[in-house]
Amino acid sequence: MVPSVSSPFFSQVMRGLESTAAKAGYGILTANTADDTIKEQQLFSYVQQKRADAVLILGGRPPVQKDELLDTMPPIVAVNERIIGLDVPTVAVDGFHAAKEVIRYLMGLGHTKIGHISGPSDRTSSAADRLEGYQEILSDAGLEPSWTFSTEYNMESGALAAREWITLPKRPTAVFCSCDEVAFGFNSALYRNGFRVPRDVSVVGFDDVPLAEFAIPSLTTIRQPHLEIGVQAVKLLLQLMQNPTEPPQSIYLKGDLIIRESAHRLSK
């Protein structure tokens, strides 16, 4: 169950899911939920009716009420997002430490006014982890967050954030974006309003989708191991299907900082 199959990030993860499942003799039915609760409930009924063997949830929330889910608990693995309130194994990148690595890098370039365009941290663990990492490392360095903007994981939201950044009386000299799509929208809207990245603001994304390398400027970002996330998620699910009373441990993978053109040293 995927919130957006058109997302460059999710499409990359799906490759790992499908190839690993095929090797084990399973097929994957991909359901695009569009974050629609009613649709999620309808799709989940396939599993409850034994028309599917198990489910991979990429959206970070249970498709039915917790009590109802526990009554008919199928094998479940959460992918990219922990499901809050439900103890199921999860495969994701360690966003908390990856965010700290981003801010540490920007501080090393001389930036002390660093903003963050957060994902929906009130309902997704990935956004909450990245926001917490951003806040903690600034606090450890004796700095305050200079600007935060909570939004969705898409380019339109990045553009909205850019319009607010433009109006700030004291603009951050660097901005850490919750995902690459947000960074693309942010950079594009700034360009259309006469600003240039990284001349006027350094920008770092998160995901390293294929476009990140070819954008202008190319995007400095955290590379998520997309294929490995999918591979490990299916492996965990197969373990759970074979030994339902012994749930496997969650796996948190390392994200790597990929340095490109969108962030540079702050001029004195």
Backbone bond lengths (Angstrom), bond angles and torsions (degrees), N, CA, C in turn:
res aa  C-N    CA-C-N  psi(-1)  N-CA   C-N-CA  omega(-1)  CA-C   N-CA-C  phi
1 M - - - 1.452 - - 1.525 107.58 -
2 V 1.343 115.74 116.99 1.463 122.19 -171.11 1.526 108.91 -121.01
3 P 1.343 118.80 130.78 1.465 119.25 -179.83 1.516 114.12 -66.66
4 S 1.357 117.44 -28.53 1.467 120.15 179.55 1.524 109.41 -156.36
5 V 1.326 116.78 102.88 1.468 119.55 -179.01 1.520 111.74 -70.35
6 S 1.348 117.66 -17.53 1.463 120.37 179.10 1.519 112.15 -80.08
7 S 1.324 117.53 -10.80 1.461 121.28 179.79 1.527 110.24 -63.32
8 P 1.338 118.08 130.17 1.474 119.53 177.52 1.522 112.49 -57.95
9 F 1.327 116.98 -34.58 1.467 119.97 179.50 1.526 110.68 -67.01
10 F 1.327 117.39 -52.60 1.459 119.90 -176.62 1.531 112.02 -65.26
11 S 1.324 117.11 -34.60 1.464 119.14 179.88 1.524 111.08 -64.20
12 Q 1.339 116.81 -33.99 1.461 120.52 177.46 1.534 110.59 -70.38
13 V 1.327 117.10 -42.12 1.469 120.88 178.65 1.525 110.46 -63.00
14 M 1.338 116.50 -38.44 1.465 120.58 -178.41 1.518 111.92 -60.11
15 R 1.319 117.96 -31.92 1.470 120.50 177.95 1.517 110.78 -60.32
16 G 1.328 116.29 -43.39 1.453 120.02 178.52 1.519 112.56 -67.81
17 L 1.332 116.64 -39.02 1.459 120.70 178.04 1.524 111.08 -61.27
18 E 1.322 115.72 -50.63 1.468 120.70 -172.58 1.524 111.81 -68.65
19 S 1.337 117.69 -41.99 1.461 119.34 -177.52 1.530 110.85 -66.51
20 T 1.322 117.46 -39.18 1.462 120.80 -179.09 1.523 111.06 -71.24
21 A 1.320 117.08 -40.04 1.462 120.27 178.12 1.527 110.60 -64.32
22 A 1.332 116.74 -40.62 1.468 120.45 -179.39 1.520 111.18 -61.83
23 K 1.328 117.32 -40.23 1.461 120.76 179.36 1.528 111.40 -63.13
24 A 1.334 116.40 -27.86 1.464 120.92 179.86 1.526 112.16 -91.68
25 G 1.337 116.83 2.84 1.455 120.32 177.89 1.512 114.92 86.69
26 Y 1.322 117.76 18.69 1.459 121.71 -179.67 1.529 110.44 -115.56
27 G 1.317 115.42 150.44 1.453 121.55 172.23 1.513 109.12 -107.35
28 I 1.329 116.39 152.26 1.459 120.97 179.21 1.521 109.31 -113.93
29 L 1.339 115.37 125.03 1.458 121.62 171.98 1.514 107.43 -93.17
30 T 1.320 116.87 114.12 1.458 121.44 -177.98 1.514 110.13 -88.84
31 A 1.325 115.94 123.79 1.464 121.33 -179.74 1.518 109.09 -114.86
32 N 1.328 117.02 120.37 1.457 122.71 178.19 1.521 108.21 -87.81
33 T 1.344 117.38 107.45 1.463 120.46 -173.37 1.521 113.37 -84.84
34 A 1.322 117.60 -23.42 1.474 122.36 -176.98 1.529 111.36 55.43
35 D 1.347 116.54 27.87 1.469 122.49 -178.74 1.527 112.16 56.89
36 D 1.326 116.56 28.97 1.464 122.23 179.31 1.527 108.81 -95.16
37 T 1.326 116.79 114.76 1.464 121.38 -174.92 1.521 111.67 -61.01
38 I 1.322 117.61 -42.76 1.463 121.06 -178.65 1.527 110.15 -64.20
39 K 1.313 116.50 -43.08 1.465 120.08 178.74 1.525 110.77 -63.69
40 E 1.332 116.71 -40.01 1.460 120.24 178.21 1.525 111.08 -60.78
41 Q 1.334 116.58 -41.15 1.462 120.28 179.55 1.526 111.49 -65.53
42 Q 1.330 116.09 -40.47 1.468 120.01 178.84 1.522 110.85 -64.62
43 L 1.313 116.78 -43.34 1.455 120.36 -179.70 1.525 111.87 -66.21
44 F 1.321 115.25 -38.45 1.458 118.87 -177.78 1.529 111.70 -67.63
45 S 1.310 117.20 -23.43 1.472 120.17 178.71 1.527 111.11 -61.97
46 Y 1.331 118.09 -26.78 1.462 120.66 176.13 1.525 110.67 -60.07
47 V 1.315 115.61 -40.13 1.453 119.72 -179.96 1.526 110.52 -71.42
48 Q 1.326 115.81 -43.13 1.464 119.94 -179.34 1.533 111.66 -64.19
49 Q 1.321 117.11 -29.21 1.465 121.35 178.56 1.521 112.49 -87.90
50 K 1.336 116.38 10.89 1.464 122.55 178.72 1.529 112.93 64.30
51 R 1.324 115.91 25.50 1.462 119.78 176.90 1.531 110.96 -91.00
52 A 1.328 114.98 -1.56 1.464 121.74 172.20 1.525 106.62 -144.95
53 D 1.314 116.44 151.17 1.469 120.98 -174.19 1.519 113.41 -82.57
54 A 1.308 117.20 -27.85 1.461 120.81 -174.09 1.522 108.36 -167.41
55 V 1.322 116.06 176.29 1.462 118.70 -177.04 1.528 110.36 -143.23
56 L 1.329 114.64 140.07 1.463 123.93 171.95 1.525 106.86 -108.45
57 I 1.311 117.10 121.71 1.463 121.58 -177.44 1.525 108.93 -108.91
58 L 1.326 116.50 116.77 1.454 121.27 -178.29 1.520 113.18 -100.26
59 G 1.323 117.89 -2.07 1.463 120.32 -174.18 1.510 115.51 -96.26
60 G 1.344 117.42 -11.37 1.457 119.46 174.02 1.507 116.52 87.90
61 R 1.328 118.85 9.54 1.465 118.74 177.47 1.525 109.16 -144.93
62 P 1.353 116.83 149.16 1.466 119.19 178.95 1.522 110.19 -69.99
63 P 1.331 118.01 141.10 1.459 120.47 -177.15 1.520 113.94 -76.94
64 V 1.332 117.87 -10.09 1.468 121.88 176.27 1.517 107.50 -136.80
65 Q 1.344 116.23 172.80 1.445 120.44 178.55 1.521 110.95 -60.77
66 K 1.319 116.04 147.11 1.456 120.83 -174.88 1.524 112.25 -55.82
67 D 1.340 118.25 -45.60 1.465 121.47 -178.16 1.520 111.12 -61.12
68 E 1.336 115.59 -42.15 1.464 119.75 179.26 1.519 110.67 -66.48
69 L 1.308 116.42 -36.63 1.454 120.93 -179.06 1.520 110.93 -66.54
70 L 1.318 116.61 -42.17 1.453 120.51 -178.76 1.520 112.11 -66.85
71 D 1.336 117.10 -28.86 1.466 120.48 178.67 1.519 111.82 -66.58
72 T 1.295 116.73 -33.06 1.470 121.10 -177.22 1.523 108.69 -129.93
73 M 1.313 116.32 54.72 1.460 121.55 -169.76 1.523 111.53 -72.98
74 P 1.328 118.24 107.13 1.461 120.36 173.48 1.517 109.00 -83.54
75 P 1.319 118.50 169.54 1.466 119.48 172.26 1.533 110.05 -63.21
76 I 1.324 116.70 126.84 1.466 122.35 -177.48 1.518 109.39 -133.06
77 V 1.332 116.17 135.94 1.463 121.94 168.61 1.523 107.57 -127.07
78 A 1.318 115.65 131.28 1.458 121.18 176.70 1.525 108.92 -88.63
79 V 1.325 116.55 136.60 1.458 122.01 -176.64 1.528 108.78 -119.82
80 N 1.342 116.00 123.51 1.461 123.87 176.41 1.524 113.54 77.19
81 E 1.310 118.48 -27.54 1.467 121.87 -179.65 1.528 109.82 -133.06
82 R 1.325 117.53 133.69 1.454 120.18 168.61 1.520 109.06 -68.55
83 I 1.319 117.07 145.76 1.457 120.93 174.84 1.523 106.94 -94.48
84 I 1.312 116.02 106.40 1.454 121.69 -174.05 1.533 109.76 -62.63
85 G 1.329 115.68 128.90 1.459 120.99 177.49 1.510 114.46 86.74
86 L 1.324 116.94 1.08 1.460 120.09 -179.24 1.521 108.16 -131.14
87 D 1.325 116.62 121.46 1.460 121.69 -175.25 1.526 110.34 -86.74
88 V 1.330 114.82 84.20 1.464 120.61 175.56 1.521 107.91 -125.88
89 P 1.334 118.66 150.93 1.466 120.18 179.52 1.523 111.48 -63.04
90 T 1.319 115.13 146.37 1.461 122.67 -175.09 1.519 109.68 -129.86
91 V 1.334 115.63 143.28 1.460 121.59 170.22 1.525 107.96 -120.67
92 A 1.314 116.24 121.42 1.463 120.04 -177.90 1.518 109.13 -159.56
93 V 1.313 115.16 167.41 1.459 120.94 171.82 1.525 108.40 -82.97
94 D 1.312 116.32 146.73 1.456 122.03 177.58 1.527 108.55 -74.74
95 G 1.328 115.47 88.41 1.459 120.45 -175.55 1.513 113.90 -69.50
96 F 1.322 117.23 -28.23 1.466 121.38 179.96 1.529 110.35 -61.74
97 H 1.328 116.78 -52.15 1.467 119.99 -178.53 1.524 112.03 -73.71
98 A 1.335 117.35 -30.90 1.467 119.68 176.88 1.523 110.70 -64.95
99 A 1.343 116.57 -41.20 1.464 120.31 178.59 1.527 110.49 -63.30
100 K 1.311 117.08 -39.49 1.461 120.34 178.16 1.531 110.71 -63.46
101 E 1.326 116.34 -36.62 1.463 119.61 178.31 1.529 110.90 -65.24
102 V 1.338 116.90 -39.11 1.466 120.73 177.81 1.527 110.64 -61.14
103 I 1.334 116.34 -49.78 1.464 119.53 -176.32 1.521 110.78 -67.58
104 R 1.314 116.80 -37.08 1.462 120.53 176.66 1.534 110.46 -60.22
105 Y 1.337 116.23 -40.26 1.462 121.01 178.51 1.535 110.68 -65.04
106 L 1.332 116.66 -45.21 1.466 119.92 -179.19 1.525 111.32 -65.81
107 M 1.316 117.63 -38.56 1.460 119.78 176.36 1.522 110.27 -64.22
108 G 1.330 116.82 -35.77 1.451 120.74 177.04 1.517 112.82 -64.39
109 L 1.333 116.88 -22.97 1.464 121.91 175.81 1.525 112.24 -86.92
110 G 1.329 116.17 3.23 1.463 120.20 176.65 1.514 115.16 98.25
111 H 1.322 118.45 2.36 1.469 121.20 -178.36 1.525 110.84 -82.34
112 T 1.320 115.99 130.20 1.467 121.59 174.22 1.522 111.65 -118.88
113 K 1.323 116.82 -17.88 1.479 121.56 175.22 1.529 107.07 -103.48
114 I 1.326 115.54 92.83 1.464 121.31 -173.90 1.519 109.21 -118.16
115 G 1.320 116.23 124.31 1.456 121.64 178.20 1.524 111.19 -99.98
116 H 1.320 114.96 168.03 1.467 120.57 179.13 1.518 109.86 -140.30
117 I 1.338 115.58 124.80 1.466 120.72 170.82 1.521 105.80 -93.88
118 S 1.315 116.15 104.01 1.455 121.99 -173.86 1.518 110.97 -85.91
119 G 1.328 115.34 151.39 1.460 119.94 168.76 1.521 109.19 -75.39
120 P 1.322 117.80 -171.30 1.473 121.11 -179.31 1.532 110.85 -73.32
121 S 1.332 116.77 80.25 1.464 121.63 -172.36 1.522 112.92 -69.09
122 D 1.344 117.04 -14.41 1.458 119.50 178.53 1.526 112.22 -77.44
123 R 1.340 117.29 -14.19 1.462 118.40 -177.48 1.534 114.45 -138.57
124 T 1.326 118.65 -0.60 1.461 119.65 176.65 1.520 109.45 -128.83
125 S 1.326 115.27 132.51 1.466 119.77 -178.75 1.522 112.07 -67.61
126 S 1.339 117.54 -32.36 1.465 119.77 -178.82 1.525 110.64 -62.74
127 A 1.331 117.16 -44.47 1.459 120.71 179.39 1.521 110.89 -67.31
128 A 1.331 116.62 -40.51 1.467 120.36 179.59 1.521 111.19 -63.59
129 D 1.334 116.96 -41.42 1.462 120.86 -179.91 1.531 111.23 -64.77
130 R 1.332 117.11 -43.15 1.466 120.54 -178.97 1.527 110.71 -67.58
131 L 1.324 116.41 -39.69 1.467 120.34 177.64 1.526 110.57 -64.14
132 E 1.328 117.01 -42.75 1.465 120.68 179.83 1.529 111.36 -64.11
133 G 1.349 116.41 -41.61 1.457 119.43 178.13 1.517 111.68 -62.89
134 Y 1.330 116.76 -42.14 1.467 122.73 177.80 1.527 110.64 -59.77
135 Q 1.323 115.75 -46.87 1.461 119.80 -177.29 1.528 111.79 -68.29
136 E 1.330 116.52 -40.58 1.466 119.37 -175.02 1.520 112.30 -67.72
137 I 1.324 117.58 -43.97 1.468 117.84 -176.57 1.529 111.14 -70.93
138 L 1.325 117.72 -32.19 1.465 119.09 174.51 1.527 109.85 -64.95
139 S 1.328 116.13 -42.85 1.460 120.24 178.99 1.525 111.18 -61.94
140 D 1.326 116.57 -42.30 1.466 120.78 179.02 1.530 111.32 -61.55
141 A 1.341 115.80 -30.13 1.471 120.78 -179.21 1.532 112.19 -89.64
142 G 1.326 116.92 2.30 1.453 120.68 -179.20 1.514 113.59 75.80
143 L 1.354 116.34 23.00 1.470 121.42 -179.80 1.522 110.83 -111.43
144 E 1.317 115.73 156.35 1.463 121.99 175.83 1.522 109.61 -104.76
145 P 1.338 117.96 144.99 1.464 119.01 171.05 1.530 109.53 -58.25
146 S 1.327 117.21 125.89 1.463 119.22 -175.50 1.527 112.67 -85.21
147 W 1.344 116.66 -20.02 1.478 120.35 179.91 1.515 108.97 -172.90
148 T 1.308 116.58 131.49 1.461 121.14 171.98 1.521 108.99 -129.29
149 F 1.314 114.85 146.43 1.457 121.64 -178.11 1.529 106.21 -139.06
150 S 1.329 116.92 115.05 1.460 121.11 -178.39 1.519 110.10 -92.06
151 T 1.326 116.07 130.81 1.459 119.23 -173.60 1.532 110.27 -155.29
152 E 1.321 117.20 -164.47 1.455 122.84 179.55 1.526 110.08 -98.87
153 Y 1.327 115.31 170.87 1.461 121.21 178.86 1.532 110.35 -88.59
154 N 1.320 118.22 71.58 1.462 119.65 176.85 1.530 110.35 -157.95
155 M 1.337 116.41 168.94 1.459 121.46 -175.87 1.515 112.59 -68.76
156 E 1.330 116.70 -35.53 1.466 119.87 179.05 1.520 110.90 -59.33
157 S 1.322 116.29 -39.65 1.457 120.24 -180.00 1.530 111.08 -67.78
158 G 1.329 116.31 -36.05 1.454 119.29 176.11 1.518 111.88 -62.51
159 A 1.325 116.15 -38.29 1.463 120.23 177.98 1.527 111.22 -65.73
160 L 1.331 117.01 -40.11 1.464 120.58 176.51 1.528 110.94 -60.72
161 A 1.321 115.27 -42.91 1.465 119.77 179.28 1.525 110.56 -62.71
162 A 1.324 117.37 -39.15 1.462 120.85 179.52 1.520 111.32 -61.34
163 R 1.314 116.10 -40.10 1.467 119.07 -179.52 1.527 110.82 -64.95
164 E 1.339 117.37 -33.00 1.460 118.82 176.36 1.528 110.32 -74.21
165 W 1.343 116.88 -41.29 1.468 120.49 179.37 1.527 110.55 -55.78
166 I 1.314 116.70 -40.51 1.468 121.58 -178.40 1.525 111.35 -60.28
167 T 1.344 117.23 -33.26 1.468 121.12 -176.18 1.522 113.35 -85.06
168 L 1.311 118.61 -8.06 1.469 120.67 -175.67 1.526 110.91 -67.41
169 P 1.330 117.36 135.42 1.475 119.31 178.01 1.528 112.11 -67.81
170 K 1.323 117.13 -33.36 1.464 121.99 176.57 1.520 107.95 -126.21
171 R 1.310 115.29 92.26 1.466 120.00 -173.99 1.533 110.98 -74.68
172 P 1.336 116.95 141.45 1.465 119.27 171.32 1.524 109.80 -62.22
173 T 1.323 115.82 144.14 1.469 119.75 178.23 1.525 111.47 -85.49
174 A 1.339 116.60 -10.17 1.464 121.96 177.10 1.520 108.59 -145.56
175 V 1.331 116.31 145.45 1.463 121.54 -179.48 1.523 109.07 -133.62
176 F 1.316 115.58 127.34 1.457 123.43 175.15 1.525 107.51 -96.87
177 C 1.324 117.29 116.71 1.464 122.33 -177.74 1.528 111.22 -94.88
178 S 1.315 116.19 144.83 1.464 122.43 -174.98 1.516 113.05 -65.35
179 C 1.319 117.99 -24.63 1.462 121.25 176.45 1.524 108.73 -158.79
180 D 1.312 116.24 167.43 1.466 120.67 -177.88 1.522 112.07 -63.07
181 E 1.333 116.86 -38.96 1.466 118.74 -179.10 1.518 111.00 -61.44
182 V 1.316 117.57 -40.93 1.463 120.85 175.91 1.526 109.92 -61.52
183 A 1.335 116.51 -42.18 1.474 120.02 179.02 1.527 111.04 -62.31
184 F 1.336 117.85 -41.05 1.466 120.36 179.07 1.526 110.66 -61.67
185 G 1.333 116.66 -45.25 1.463 120.26 179.44 1.511 111.81 -64.80
186 F 1.320 116.47 -40.08 1.464 122.24 179.24 1.533 110.13 -63.14
187 N 1.322 116.85 -50.68 1.465 120.90 -178.31 1.525 111.80 -62.51
188 S 1.341 116.37 -41.58 1.460 120.51 -178.23 1.527 111.37 -64.38
189 A 1.335 116.62 -44.68 1.473 119.99 -179.45 1.524 110.78 -65.62
190 L 1.322 117.21 -37.32 1.462 119.37 176.71 1.529 110.87 -63.07
191 Y 1.325 116.02 -43.68 1.466 120.54 -179.89 1.529 110.92 -58.45
192 R 1.319 116.72 -42.56 1.460 121.00 -179.06 1.528 112.75 -69.41
193 N 1.317 116.46 -14.46 1.464 120.47 178.64 1.530 111.99 -108.94
194 G 1.329 116.56 17.48 1.450 120.29 172.19 1.515 115.97 89.96
195 F 1.339 117.98 6.21 1.460 121.32 178.63 1.528 109.50 -100.41
196 R 1.323 115.37 157.13 1.459 120.08 -179.48 1.533 110.15 -131.24
197 V 1.323 113.83 136.51 1.465 122.09 174.10 1.534 107.27 -100.93
198 P 1.327 119.42 128.42 1.476 128.72 6.08 1.529 114.53 -98.72
199 R 1.331 118.30 12.08 1.468 119.77 -176.97 1.530 111.41 -57.79
200 D 1.334 116.67 -45.76 1.464 121.23 -175.63 1.526 113.18 -97.82
201 V 1.297 117.23 -23.22 1.466 120.98 178.64 1.527 108.13 -162.56
202 S 1.319 115.88 134.80 1.464 120.66 174.16 1.528 108.78 -83.97
203 V 1.335 116.13 141.82 1.462 121.01 -175.88 1.524 109.59 -131.93
204 V 1.330 115.81 134.96 1.459 122.54 175.64 1.525 108.80 -127.07
205 G 1.330 116.14 136.87 1.455 121.07 179.11 1.516 112.62 -104.66
206 F 1.343 114.86 -161.83 1.466 121.29 -179.42 1.522 107.42 -154.74
207 D 1.312 118.27 122.73 1.472 126.89 175.08 1.527 111.53 135.01
208 D 1.337 116.75 -47.21 1.468 123.46 -170.83 1.527 111.25 60.54
209 V 1.333 115.17 58.63 1.459 119.89 172.13 1.528 108.08 -71.08
210 P 1.344 118.66 161.66 1.475 120.47 -174.37 1.526 114.76 -53.27
211 L 1.328 118.49 -35.16 1.460 120.71 -177.48 1.529 112.68 -67.76
212 A 1.332 117.74 -21.77 1.462 120.58 -174.99 1.528 112.04 -57.42
213 E 1.319 116.24 -38.95 1.462 120.45 -178.47 1.520 112.41 -70.17
214 F 1.354 116.65 -28.41 1.463 120.63 -172.04 1.528 113.60 -105.04
215 A 1.332 117.17 -2.57 1.461 120.06 176.02 1.522 109.27 -67.05
216 I 1.331 115.42 161.09 1.466 120.69 176.40 1.530 108.20 -119.75
217 P 1.329 117.17 113.59 1.460 127.39 -5.69 1.529 110.84 -72.30
218 S 1.333 115.88 157.44 1.458 118.85 177.02 1.529 108.81 -62.45
219 L 1.332 115.35 146.16 1.462 120.43 -166.87 1.524 112.80 -94.19
220 T 1.316 115.56 123.26 1.460 120.70 166.42 1.525 107.64 -70.51
221 T 1.331 116.73 133.37 1.460 118.47 -170.63 1.525 110.97 -161.68
222 I 1.311 116.07 168.40 1.458 122.05 171.28 1.522 108.13 -90.41
223 R 1.309 116.59 124.18 1.464 120.75 178.71 1.526 109.57 -85.71
224 Q 1.321 115.35 117.70 1.451 119.90 171.64 1.534 108.57 -87.40
225 P 1.329 118.40 138.81 1.467 120.59 177.58 1.528 109.98 -78.63
226 H 1.337 115.31 78.96 1.466 121.11 -170.34 1.525 112.99 -53.68
227 L 1.320 116.58 -52.38 1.463 120.12 -177.39 1.526 111.07 -62.27
228 E 1.332 116.16 -41.86 1.464 119.93 -177.43 1.528 111.17 -66.18
229 I 1.321 117.63 -34.38 1.469 120.31 175.58 1.522 109.44 -59.05
230 G 1.341 116.61 -47.18 1.462 120.51 179.62 1.514 112.72 -64.61
231 V 1.328 116.46 -42.78 1.473 121.18 -179.68 1.526 110.20 -61.18
232 Q 1.312 116.93 -49.97 1.460 120.64 -176.99 1.527 112.16 -67.23
233 A 1.335 117.17 -33.23 1.470 120.11 179.37 1.520 110.90 -64.26
234 V 1.333 117.49 -44.50 1.466 120.19 179.41 1.527 110.59 -67.59
235 K 1.320 117.26 -38.91 1.464 119.75 178.01 1.528 111.13 -60.98
236 L 1.340 116.71 -41.85 1.463 119.75 176.83 1.515 111.25 -63.91
237 L 1.327 115.99 -40.33 1.460 119.79 -178.97 1.526 110.99 -65.13
238 L 1.313 117.48 -40.71 1.462 121.09 178.14 1.530 110.95 -63.72
239 Q 1.327 116.84 -39.80 1.460 120.24 176.10 1.525 110.95 -61.30
240 L 1.318 115.94 -42.42 1.460 120.96 -178.86 1.522 111.56 -67.13
241 M 1.332 116.88 -37.39 1.463 121.02 178.12 1.530 110.99 -66.46
242 Q 1.324 115.83 -35.69 1.465 119.78 -178.26 1.526 112.24 -81.00
243 N 1.342 116.55 -31.35 1.469 120.74 -178.78 1.531 109.32 -133.63
244 P 1.340 117.74 72.77 1.464 120.76 -173.46 1.519 114.36 -63.08
245 T 1.321 118.37 -21.71 1.466 120.23 -179.62 1.520 112.54 -86.55
246 E 1.321 117.14 -6.90 1.463 121.08 179.92 1.539 109.58 -126.33
247 P 1.333 116.96 77.09 1.465 119.69 -178.45 1.520 111.41 -58.58
248 P 1.323 118.45 135.47 1.472 121.04 177.91 1.522 111.31 -69.89
249 Q 1.305 115.88 160.84 1.455 121.58 179.02 1.530 111.01 -75.12
250 S 1.313 115.82 148.22 1.461 120.69 175.99 1.526 110.23 -65.73
251 I 1.337 115.21 155.43 1.464 121.76 -179.13 1.532 108.79 -123.59
252 Y 1.323 115.78 124.80 1.461 120.74 176.49 1.526 108.11 -117.11
253 L 1.318 115.30 115.17 1.454 122.40 -175.39 1.528 111.26 -91.47
254 K 1.319 115.55 160.09 1.461 120.61 -179.88 1.519 110.88 -87.08
255 G 1.328 115.96 135.58 1.460 120.99 171.03 1.516 109.64 -94.95
256 D 1.337 117.55 142.78 1.461 121.99 -177.41 1.526 111.24 -108.70
257 L 1.318 116.38 134.36 1.458 121.17 177.47 1.521 109.52 -75.76
258 I 1.330 116.49 121.65 1.462 122.61 177.88 1.530 107.77 -107.04
259 I 1.305 116.71 114.76 1.462 121.79 -174.56 1.524 109.94 -92.07
260 R 1.329 115.34 123.04 1.470 120.79 178.35 1.539 109.14 -130.97
261 E 1.315 118.68 -136.74 1.464 121.34 -168.16 1.528 115.17 -100.24
262 S 1.314 119.30 -12.82 1.471 120.49 -168.42 1.523 114.54 -81.87
263 A 1.327 117.63 -3.46 1.469 120.73 176.09 1.517 108.72 -133.01
264 H 1.326 116.29 136.68 1.469 118.26 178.16 1.519 110.22 -144.22
265 R 1.323 114.57 172.41 1.462 120.85 -176.96 1.526 110.09 -65.67
266 L 1.336 114.48 137.35 1.455 120.29 -179.21 1.519 110.19 -71.13
267 S 1.329 115.95 128.16 1.472 120.41 178.70 1.510 110.29 -72.11
268 K 1.329 116.92 138.78 1.456 121.11 179.63 1.509 110.91 -84.28
